[in-house]
Amino acid sequence: MYAVVTTGGKQVKVLEGDFLRVERIEAPVGDRVELDKVNLLVTDEGIVALPEALSTAKVVCEVTAQGRRKKIRVFKKKRRKGYARAYGHRQDFTELKVVSIQS
């Protein structure tokens, strides 16, 4: 059984027991989080894709870590103009462990 959920503007395929990193969710480590925007659910009986059937589906996850990703270096330059800028960015993330998928 697996599901496709939307979180942080991205769609992610999840299985029970998976670890995944998503955009930051305001929750302390060890807390349970429910992802209720389920787009697709695949069970032993078949595929569920109807919005009415998916309205009650949810994925229960446990927060295992909060952190920041590796730094990305951004460099901008316009040739022959003397313009050059460099800066970095580190995106926050939340690491989740999928506990159960409920339909």
C-alpha positions in Angstrom: 0.0 0.0 0.0 1.3 3.4 -0.9 0.0 7.0 -1.3 0.9 10.2 -3.1 0.5 13.2 -0.9 1.0 17.0 -1.4 3.1 18.8 1.1 5.0 22.0 0.7 3.8 22.4 -2.8 5.4 19.1 -3.9 3.9 15.7 -4.5 5.6 12.8 -2.7 5.1 9.0 -3.0 5.1 7.4 0.5 5.2 3.9 1.9 4.8 2.8 5.5 8.1 3.0 7.2 9.6 5.5 4.7 11.7 8.5 5.8 11.2 11.7 3.8 12.3 15.3 3.9 9.7 17.9 3.2 9.5 21.7 3.5 9.5 22.9 7.1 6.5 22.0 9.2 6.2 23.8 12.6 6.2 20.7 14.9 8.6 19.6 17.6 10.7 16.4 17.1 8.7 13.3 18.2 5.4 14.9 17.4 2.8 13.2 15.1 1.7 15.0 11.9 -1.2 14.2 9.7 -0.8 14.8 5.9 -4.4 14.9 4.7 -3.9 16.1 1.1 -3.8 12.6 -0.4 -3.9 12.6 -4.3 -3.7 8.9 -4.9 -4.0 5.8 -2.8 -3.0 2.3 -4.0 -4.2 -0.6 -1.9 -4.4 -4.4 -2.4 -8.0 -3.9 -3.8 -6.9 -1.4 -6.4 -6.2 2.3 -7.1 -8.3 5.0 -5.4 -8.2 8.3 -7.2 -11.7 9.8 -6.7 -11.7 13.0 -4.7 -14.8 11.9 -2.7 -13.1 8.6 -1.6 -9.8 10.4 -0.8 -11.4 13.1 1.4 -11.1 10.8 4.4 -7.6 9.4 3.6 -4.6 10.6 5.5 -1.0 9.7 6.1 0.2 9.8 9.8 3.9 10.7 10.2 6.3 11.2 13.1 8.7 14.1 13.1 12.2 12.7 13.4 14.4 15.8 12.7 14.3 19.5 11.9 17.2 20.9 10.0 18.7 22.8 7.1 19.8 21.5 3.7 23.2 22.0 2.1 24.1 25.5 1.1 23.4 26.5 -2.5 25.7 29.1 -4.0 24.0 31.6 -6.2 26.2 33.7 -8.6 24.8 36.4 -10.9 26.9 38.2 -13.5 26.3 40.6 -16.4 29.2 40.6 -18.8 31.0 43.8 -19.6 29.0 45.8 -17.0 31.1 45.2 -13.9 28.1 43.5 -12.2 28.6 40.4 -10.1 26.7 39.2 -7.0 27.2 36.0 -5.0 25.1 34.8 -2.1 24.0 31.5 -0.6 20.8 29.9 0.6 20.0 27.0 2.9 16.4 25.7 2.8 14.8 24.5 6.1 13.4 20.9 6.1 11.5 18.5 8.3 12.3 14.8 8.3 9.3 12.6 8.7 8.8 8.9 9.2 5.6 7.5 7.8 3.8 5.6 10.6 0.6 4.6 8.8 -1.6 5.2 5.7 -5.3 5.4 6.6 -8.0 5.3 3.9 
